[in-house]
Amino acid sequence: MQLFKGINVVSISVTDLDAARDFYANKLGLGEPLYDMPEMSWIEFDTGGAGNLSVTTAEEGWQPNHGITVVLTTDDAHKTCAELRARGVRCDDPVGIPGVVTYCSFYDPFGNRLQMAGPPPEA
């Protein structure tokens, strides 16, 4: 019996909800939050696909996450990387795996690693 139907939301801890709101809404282009509830330490964004992305207030002693990676879908990892860099977002160079994927890691202002994934490089 399958218990789950997909991912509803993935949460990322941050140290400053106002800065996170600006970064995720404007720098990443996710737009106005679906839910903006700072009193509950919760801001949630529509990713344009399956599953939402939220930011929550980090607890004392928190460290940036590099263990679990949120991967957002893009039509072209190279173009998206270039656009994010133009917006001041720290991005690693895109990596192409022929026949599989082109991906690129990038980082929010708090040091959390995220990734984008797009079509594989052409042969």
C-alpha positions in Angstrom: 0.0 0.0 0.0 1.4 3.4 -1.0 1.0 5.8 1.8 2.1 9.0 0.2 1.3 10.9 -3.1 4.2 13.3 -3.3 5.9 16.1 -1.5 3.7 18.8 -0.1 6.3 21.2 1.1 10.1 21.3 1.9 11.2 23.6 4.7 14.5 25.4 5.0 15.8 26.9 8.2 17.0 30.5 8.0 18.1 33.0 10.6 16.2 36.1 9.2 12.7 35.6 7.8 12.6 39.1 6.2 15.9 38.5 4.3 14.7 35.1 3.4 11.4 36.5 2.1 13.3 38.9 -0.1 15.8 36.3 -1.4 13.3 33.6 -2.2 10.6 35.9 -3.6 12.8 38.3 -5.6 16.3 36.8 -6.2 14.9 33.3 -7.0 11.8 34.8 -8.6 9.3 32.7 -6.6 7.1 35.7 -6.2 4.7 36.6 -3.4 4.5 33.9 -0.7 1.4 31.6 -0.6 1.6 31.9 3.2 3.4 34.7 5.0 3.1 34.0 8.7 6.2 35.4 10.5 4.3 35.1 13.8 4.4 31.3 13.2 8.0 31.4 11.8 6.7 30.3 8.5 6.8 31.7 4.9 5.8 29.3 2.1 6.3 29.8 -1.7 4.9 28.1 -4.8 7.7 26.6 -6.8 5.7 26.3 -10.0 5.7 22.5 -9.9 5.0 19.7 -7.5 5.6 20.7 -3.9 6.1 24.1 -2.2 9.2 25.6 -0.5 9.0 27.2 2.9 11.4 29.0 5.1 11.2 28.8 8.9 13.1 30.5 11.7 16.2 28.5 12.7 16.8 27.5 16.3 19.7 28.7 18.3 23.0 27.0 17.3 21.7 26.3 13.8 24.2 25.7 10.9 23.5 25.8 7.2 22.3 22.6 5.6 24.3 20.8 3.0 23.0 17.3 3.8 19.5 17.4 2.3 19.3 19.3 -1.0 16.2 21.0 -2.4 16.4 20.6 -6.2 14.3 23.0 -8.3 13.5 22.2 -11.9 14.7 24.6 -14.7 14.5 24.5 -18.5 18.2 25.4 -18.8 20.6 25.2 -15.9 23.3 27.3 -17.7 20.9 30.2 -18.4 19.3 30.0 -14.9 22.8 30.0 -13.3 23.8 33.0 -15.3 20.6 34.9 -14.4 21.0 34.0 -10.7 24.6 35.2 -10.8 23.4 38.5 -12.4 21.1 38.8 -9.4 23.9 38.4 -7.0 23.3 34.8 -6.0 26.4 32.6 -5.3 26.3 29.6 -7.8 28.7 26.8 -8.5 29.4 26.0 -12.2 26.7 23.8 -13.9 27.6 20.1 -14.3 26.4 18.2 -17.2 25.9 14.4 -17.1 25.2 13.2 -20.6 21.9 11.4 -21.0 20.9 12.2 -17.4 20.9 15.8 -16.2 22.5 19.2 -16.0 22.6 20.5 -12.4 24.0 23.4 -10.5 24.3 24.1 -6.8 23.6 27.6 -5.5 23.3 29.1 -2.0 20.9 31.3 -0.1 22.2 34.2 2.0 22.3 31.9 5.0 24.6 29.3 3.4 22.0 26.7 2.7 22.8 24.7 -0.5 20.1 24.3 -3.1 20.3 22.9 -6.6 18.7 23.3 -10.0 18.2 20.5 -12.4 17.5 20.7 -16.1 17.9 18.7 -19.3 21.1 16.8 -19.9 23.7 18.3 -22.3 23.3 17.6 -25.9 25.6 15.0 -27.4 
